[in-house]
Amino acid sequence: MESNNKTERVVSAIENGTVIDHIPADALFKVIQILGLSHLSNQMTFGVNLNSQRLGKKGIIKIADKFFKAEEINRIAMVAPHAKLNIIRNFKVVEKLEVRLPEHITGIVRCVNPKCITNNNPVTPKFEVLSDSPVSLRCHYCERITDQTHLEYITE
């Protein structure tokens, strides 16, 4: 694939799959971790510190033959609340989605309160989203508020 600008490299297109774009550059590896992408055998391409008019620097992930469920998209929204997902079929973008943080988050992050029932019993953590920029959550069980810098993600 050629580009008009000889200094620009173009990553090869994928036939079917998902492109996650507009990830803040400093959140790219967190998105990879949260989604458990290192455990997939799908072909993947990612770029970091790419120029972006909107973000300054951004990250991008292309995953062949992978289509995300709503729960997985919620995970992306936790660290990249304005990321865009492009669904690719037969080399064409057939759907564009902007990730959105829902009103409630279940099973994605741990409560920061060590005495919370979710940290001492087999109870799935649940949170109310108080703010999406920066992310702020209130635990459903102990009501402890957690901000984005203290979130501990549950990875499978």
N, C-alpha and C positions, 0 to 999 in steps of 0.2 A: 504494500500500500504506500503510495507516494504522497508527499505533502508539498504544497507550494513553498513553504518555508523550509529550506534545506537543514536548518538547525533543529527542527522539530522532529521528534520520533513519534510515530503513531503505533499504539499497541494493537495487535491483531484483534479483529472482531470475533465475537462468539456467536455460534449459530443459535443456541438456545440457552437461556439462563438469566442471571440477574446481574446488573451493574449497580453497585452502591456508590453514589457520587456525592460530592459536597460534604465529605467527612472532614471535620477540622483536622489538620495535619497531626496535631498532638494527640488525637483520639484514634488514629487509624489502628494501631496495634491493640488498643483496648477493644475496639470493635471485633477484630480478629479473635481475640481471647474470649470475649463474651459470647460470640456466636459459635465457638468451638471449631473454627475453620481448620485448625491444624489437624483435626481428626478426620477431615473429609479427604476422599481420594479424587474428587473432582478437579479438573484443570482450573487453576486460579492464576490471576494476574493482579498485582496490586502496585500502586504507585503512591509515593509520599512526597510532600513538599512540592507539589505541582502548583504552578501559578493559577490563582483564582481571583477574579475581580471582586467577588463577594467576600471571600474569606482571607485573602492575602495568599495563604498557602493552604492547600487542601490535599486530601487523600482520596483514592478511588480503589475499589475492589471489583474485579470481574470474576464471576463464578459460573462456569459452564454447567448446564443441566441441574441447576439448583433454583428452586422457587421457595421463597420464605413463607412461613405461617405467620399469623398475626402475633403470636407470642414472641417469635424471633424478631419481628419488626419492632415490637415494644422494647426488646433488649437494645436494639440499635438506637432508639430514641433516647435512652438513658444517657448515652455519651455523645451522641451526634443528633441533637433534637431537630436539626434542619436538613438532615441528609435526604437525598432523593434516591429512589429505587426505580430503575428502568428495567422492565420485563422484556426480554428479547426472545422472539420466536422467528425462526428462519431468517436470521441476521437483521431483523427489523424490530424497532421499539414498538411494542404493541400496547404498552401501558406504562404510565408514569405515576409513581406514588411518592408523596412526601410523608416521611415518618412523622407521627404525632404522638406525644406522650398522652396516654389515656388518663382518666380521672383516678383510676386505681391500678396498682402494680401488684402482681402476685407471683411469688416464686422466682424473682429475678435478683433481688439483693437481700442481704442479711440485715437484721436490726442491729444497731450499734450498741444497744443496751445488753450487756452480758447477762443480766438477770431476766431478760425477756423470755417468755415461754417458748418462743420460736428457737431460741438458742439452747434450750435445755430439754426439749421434748420434740417428738416427731410432728411438729406443726409447721405448715407452710407459711412463710412470712407474707404478710399483706400490708400494703401501704396506701394511704391517700396521697395523691400528688398535690402539694401545696403551690408549687411553682415549677415552671419548666426552664427558666433561664435566670439564674442557675437552678438546677434541679434541687428541689427540697421536698422531702417525704415525711409523713407522720405515720408511725407504726399503728396498725389497727388494734394491736393487743396492749401495748404498754404506753402508747401515745408519745413516745420519744421522737423528736424531730431530728432528721438526718439531712445534712447538706451534701452537695455533690462531691466535695473534697473528701468526705468520710465514707462514701458508699463502698461496700464490699460486695462484689458480684458473686453470685452462685454460678459456678461453671460445672458442666456435666462431664 
